[in-house]
């Protein structure tokens, strides 16, 4: 895969994340009143739906980070702590690439990672109408920051490395 094809792949994944963000915003706009003044069932449904979308946005972002780790770093973390290790890897420059995540984005995605773990390992009734708006806002704020980080990374890695960059993309 050429560097241009890899850049296009990452751009497509980022577009998918942005679409999910738009869907999250639309769902949140529709379900906000249920979180505040709905009966128990309305709150349960709103919390479960919104919590799931937030979780899926993080999962898509993690897939995005995994592609960079596999293709450029040739090193996808393994073991019990691989999710946080992947985020740390994305925030750290290597000899082959600049850091991908800013400190702000790292913090946001780490919070989303922890929420995804909570959401996956809890009952729907554990998702509080007080917690969900905070996590929705966090995800909605993280998406433009991810786009900003990708733009900065692209200009430094894909543009600045020009002739040298393809050595990473022709590895077996």
C-alpha positions as CSV (number, residue, x, y, z in Angstrom):
1,X,0.0,0.0,0.0
2,X,1.4,3.4,-1.0
3,X,1.5,6.3,1.4
4,X,-1.2,8.0,-0.6
5,X,-3.5,5.0,-0.3
6,X,-2.8,4.8,3.5
7,X,-3.5,8.5,3.9
8,X,-6.8,7.9,2.0
9,X,-7.6,5.0,4.2
10,X,-7.1,7.1,7.4
11,X,-9.0,10.0,5.9
12,X,-11.9,7.6,5.2
13,X,-11.8,6.3,8.8
14,X,-11.8,9.9,10.1
15,X,-14.8,10.7,7.9
16,X,-16.6,7.6,9.4
17,X,-15.9,8.9,12.9
18,X,-17.2,12.4,11.9
19,X,-20.4,10.8,10.5
20,X,-20.8,8.9,13.8
21,X,-20.3,12.2,15.7
22,X,-23.1,13.8,13.6
23,X,-25.4,10.8,14.4
24,X,-24.5,11.1,18.1
25,X,-25.4,14.8,18.0
26,X,-28.7,14.1,16.3
27,X,-29.5,11.3,18.8
28,X,-28.5,13.4,21.7
29,X,-30.7,16.3,20.5
30,X,-33.6,13.9,20.2
31,X,-33.0,12.1,23.5
32,X,-31.9,15.0,25.7
33,X,-35.4,15.6,27.1
34,X,-35.8,11.9,28.0
35,X,-32.5,12.1,30.0
36,X,-33.8,15.0,32.0
37,X,-37.6,14.5,32.4
38,X,-38.4,11.1,31.0
39,X,-39.7,8.2,33.0
40,X,-37.4,5.4,34.0
41,X,-37.8,3.5,30.8
42,X,-37.2,6.6,28.6
43,X,-34.1,7.3,30.6
44,X,-32.9,3.7,30.3
45,X,-33.4,3.7,26.6
46,X,-31.7,7.1,26.1
47,X,-28.8,6.2,28.3
48,X,-28.2,2.8,26.6
49,X,-28.5,4.2,23.1
50,X,-26.3,7.3,23.6
51,X,-23.8,5.3,25.7
52,X,-23.5,2.7,22.9
53,X,-22.9,5.4,20.3
54,X,-20.2,7.0,22.4
55,X,-18.6,3.6,22.9
56,X,-18.6,2.9,19.2
57,X,-17.0,6.3,18.4
58,X,-14.1,5.3,20.6
59,X,-13.9,1.9,19.0
60,X,-13.7,3.5,15.5
61,X,-10.9,5.9,16.8
62,X,-9.1,2.9,18.3
63,X,-9.2,1.2,14.9
64,X,-7.8,4.4,13.4
65,X,-4.9,4.4,15.9
66,X,-4.3,0.6,15.3
67,X,-3.8,1.2,11.6
68,X,-1.0,3.7,12.4
69,X,0.5,1.4,14.9
70,X,0.5,-1.6,12.5
71,X,1.5,0.1,9.3
72,X,4.0,2.8,10.4
73,X,5.2,1.7,13.8
74,X,5.0,-2.1,12.9
75,X,4.1,-2.5,16.6
76,X,0.6,-3.0,17.9
77,X,0.6,-3.3,21.6
78,X,-0.6,-6.6,23.1
79,X,-1.6,-7.9,26.5
80,X,-4.1,-6.8,29.1
81,X,-3.2,-3.1,28.9
82,X,-3.0,-2.8,25.1
83,X,-5.7,-0.2,24.8
84,X,-4.0,2.3,27.0
85,X,-0.6,1.4,25.6
86,X,-2.0,2.1,22.1
87,X,-3.1,5.6,23.2
88,X,0.3,6.2,24.8
89,X,2.0,5.1,21.6
90,X,-0.1,7.6,19.6
91,X,0.9,10.4,21.9
92,X,4.6,9.6,21.6
93,X,6.8,10.5,18.6
94,X,9.0,7.7,17.3
95,X,12.0,7.7,15.1
96,X,9.7,7.0,12.1
97,X,6.9,9.5,12.8
98,X,5.8,12.5,14.8
99,X,3.4,12.1,17.7
100,X,-0.1,11.6,16.5
101,X,-2.2,12.7,19.5
102,X,-2.0,16.0,21.3
103,X,-2.0,15.9,25.1
104,X,-5.6,17.2,25.0
105,X,-6.7,14.5,22.6
106,X,-4.9,11.8,24.6
107,X,-6.8,12.8,27.7
108,X,-10.1,12.9,25.9
109,X,-9.6,9.5,24.3
110,X,-8.4,8.0,27.5
111,X,-11.6,9.1,29.2
112,X,-13.6,7.6,26.3
113,X,-11.6,4.4,26.5
114,X,-12.5,4.1,30.2
115,X,-16.1,4.9,29.5
116,X,-16.2,2.2,26.8
117,X,-14.9,-0.3,29.3
118,X,-17.6,0.8,31.8
119,X,-20.4,0.7,29.2
120,X,-19.4,-2.7,27.9
121,X,-19.2,-4.2,31.4
122,X,-22.3,-2.8,33.0
123,X,-26.0,-3.2,32.9
124,X,-28.0,-0.5,31.0
125,X,-29.4,0.6,34.4
126,X,-25.9,1.5,35.5
127,X,-25.7,4.2,32.9
128,X,-26.8,7.4,34.7
129,X,-28.7,10.2,33.0
130,X,-26.2,12.5,34.8
131,X,-23.2,10.7,33.3
132,X,-24.3,10.3,29.7
133,X,-24.5,14.0,28.7
134,X,-20.9,14.4,30.0
135,X,-19.7,11.5,27.9
136,X,-21.6,12.7,24.8
137,X,-20.1,16.1,25.1
138,X,-16.6,14.6,25.6
139,X,-17.0,12.5,22.4
140,X,-18.3,15.4,20.4
141,X,-15.3,17.5,21.6
142,X,-12.8,14.8,20.9
143,X,-13.8,14.4,17.2
144,X,-12.7,17.8,15.9
145,X,-9.5,17.5,18.0
146,X,-8.8,14.1,16.3
147,X,-9.3,15.9,12.9
148,X,-6.9,18.7,14.0
149,X,-4.3,16.1,15.1
150,X,-4.7,14.2,11.9
151,X,-4.2,17.4,9.9
152,X,-1.1,18.2,11.9
153,X,0.2,14.7,11.6
154,X,-0.5,14.6,7.9
155,X,1.4,17.8,7.1
156,X,4.4,16.6,9.2
157,X,4.5,13.0,8.2
158,X,2.9,12.6,4.8
159,X,4.0,15.9,3.4
160,X,7.3,16.6,5.1
161,X,8.7,13.1,4.6
162,X,7.9,13.2,0.9
163,X,10.5,11.0,-0.8
164,X,11.5,9.1,2.4
165,X,7.9,8.2,3.6
166,X,7.2,5.4,1.2
167,X,9.9,3.2,2.9
168,X,7.3,2.6,5.7
169,X,4.6,1.6,3.2
170,X,6.4,-1.0,1.3
171,X,7.4,-3.1,4.3
172,X,6.1,-6.7,4.2
